[in-house]
Structure formats: structure tokens, C-alpha cells
Amino acid sequence: MVRRAAPDNGERRPTIRDVAAHAGVSVATVSRILSGTYASAPATRTRVLRAVRELDYVANANARGLAGASSRSVAIIVNSVVSPHYAHVAQGVQDQAAVEGKLCIVGTTGGDPERELATVQLMREEHAECVILVGNVVADEAYRERMADYARALALAGSQLVLCGRPALGPDVPALVVEYDNTAGAHAITSHLLSAGHRRILFLGRRDNYTTPESRVAGYREALADHRVPHDPDLEVEGTMERGEGHRMIRERLAAGPRDFTAVFAGNDLIAAGARQALREHGLRIPDDVSLVGFDDLPPAADIDLTTVHVPHEELGRTAVRMALQRARDKSGLPERVVLGTHIVVRDSVRPVVPPDDPAR
């Protein structure tokens, strides 16, 4: 792809009319797509976003009545504000922004990588002091290249890209990273089950090429290896991180044949809640018949007495804002990557395995 170089001060910058002409659509269509208020055909949206990238278009925020907010704002971009995970991270960003005397702008993407990139472009247009990207993503080469472009563009505009709960883009990309140790948390919770005698542990929520599930599966597998328990790929069930998926995965597993597991490691607490419902519908008691653990320590974990991995969601958001604003004030001697710890919260959803010949059975 040929990218137009950013113009010098004496060269005319691309306008929204240039984008429209380049994409072969109307100015109104470009405006609605970039503002997220237009349910466009995928092909149309792709053409517009490609034109934005190729022309290096940055809209005029002042023309939309947003002048004055640019120097006082931080931005956070999430998949959804309904998910407890994203909501708690966003709350941390909002809290720290308030402490710093900044306004907080929130954008949502619905998990669409193209929409995420368009939203980053919009935040660049608003001259937010930092743009914080949160959570799970398909980190393929095309994604990394495009995000690197935006990180450099934000840096040239005096802003800062912060990846929150995501892997770094590369050593030469001006992006900060704030994450928590997914792999260590998954290793710890799997080891907790193994220490209770469980050897057939069903993992719910594997998704290849997605950063968060992949790192949790990695911790699960490492714990099995460390305890010299053979890895059975059939015990890893593919699914998304939603409550309904947890119910589906367990329902289909039990319908396929006799139960072949004594414990369930749900990829997050929402999956665990759905799995718990399906187990109970099949007459299985937790933890007497099946042990169950989750990940995140978000609602409904405490309500269902779930042993889980605590993730410092709000501290992730606060740290992201602090790092970005400190970097803006003083670029020397500050870390570019911070990893926050996780820990197990033990409740009442795990029981030790009792051997068949034990009198206690």
C-alpha cells in the first residue's frame, strides 16, 4: 500500500472531500462512518478506512465544535462498556483522569479491528493526550503494522498510545504497555486444581490467535507439564468469553458422552457462570461432583462462591493514565512496560478428588 507522506506546513492537508473522492463515496458517508453513526456496508466502510489511512487524513475537530477539549483529554477504546472487564478498566481510567484534571473520552469497537483503527484515528483527530487500547485482539501482522503506524502518528502529534492488557507492538514502536500476568494467573489456578488431586481438567474458552485466551491456555498447559500430567487437547474446548458460551460448551460436552473430567477451568468468570448453570441442570453439584474455577474476579464470581484469579482491572486503567502522562512530562528513566500481578481468590467451588477406594467416599 502506498501511504501519502504527511504534508509540510506549506502543503495542503487532505480534506474530507479528498477522502470521499478517493473512496468513491459521498462526503456525508465518510462523515457518518468516521463518527460511528452509520451502519454502512462492510465494503463501503473498508474503502473509506483505507482512504483515511492512505491519505493520512486527520479531520478538523474544531470544525465540529470540540475545540478546547483536546488539551485536557485522555481516551480509552474498549470492545464494549457492558462487559464487567472493560467497564472496570474504564472506571480506573476515569478515576485517574479526574485526579489529573483531565476529561475522559470512551470509544467502543464491538470487537471490530477496522472500527478500532478508525476510532484511534478519531482520537488522534481530537488530540487526546493519550489513547488507551484495552483487551483481547487478533494480533496478526496486518494489525501490528497498522497499529504501529497510528502509534507513530500519535507520537508525532504529541500524544501517546498505551496498550492495556495487550502485547507490545515491537521494540521500535512508541507505545507503552500495561498488562497483567495472564499466563502466571492461569498457571496458579490450574496448579490449585492439580494440588487438589484433579487430573482431568476441562478448559473452556480456547480461541486460537486471540491474545487473552491464548495466554491463559499457555498457563494451563505449563501447569500440567510442571505437575507431569499429560496434556489432552480434547480437554480444551473452543468458545468465546460469554456466559451463554459457558453454558453451551458444558451442555454439548455432557450430551456427547459420559463425563470425562473432574474439574473445569473457565476462561473467565462469565464462562464459569454459564458452565455452572449447565452442570446444575445435569444434576451435578459444585464442588461435590465437579470443581469449578474462573478468571477475573468480577461479577458474578463472589455471588456464586467461585474460586478465581483476581485481576487488578481498575489499577490497570489508573496505571495506564499515570504512565502516559508521566511520559509526556518526562521521557527519561520511565519504564515502557509494566506488568501487574494477579492472585488466586479461594472461595468454595473446589473440592479435593477422593480416590475410588477411599473410605470417605
Secondary structure as UniProt FT lines:
FT   TURN            9..10
FT   HELIX           16..23
FT   HELIX           27..35
FT   HELIX           42..55
FT   HELIX           61..64
FT   TURN            67..68
FT   HELIX           70..72
FT   STRAND          73..78
FT   HELIX           84..99
FT   TURN            100..101
FT   STRAND          103..108
FT   TURN            110..111
FT   HELIX           113..125
FT   TURN            126..127
FT   STRAND          130..134
FT   HELIX           141..156
FT   TURN            157..158
FT   STRAND          160..164
FT   TURN            171..172
FT   STRAND          175..180
FT   HELIX           182..195
FT   TURN            196..197
FT   STRAND          201..206
FT   TURN            208..209
FT   HELIX           211..226
FT   TURN            227..228
FT   HELIX           233..235
FT   STRAND          236..238
FT   HELIX           243..255
FT   STRAND          263..266
FT   HELIX           269..281
FT   TURN            282..283
FT   TURN            286..289
FT   STRAND          291..293
FT   TURN            299..305
FT   STRAND          307..310
FT   HELIX           313..329
FT   STRAND          337..340
FT   STRAND          343..345
FT   TURN            356..357
FT   TURN            359..360
//
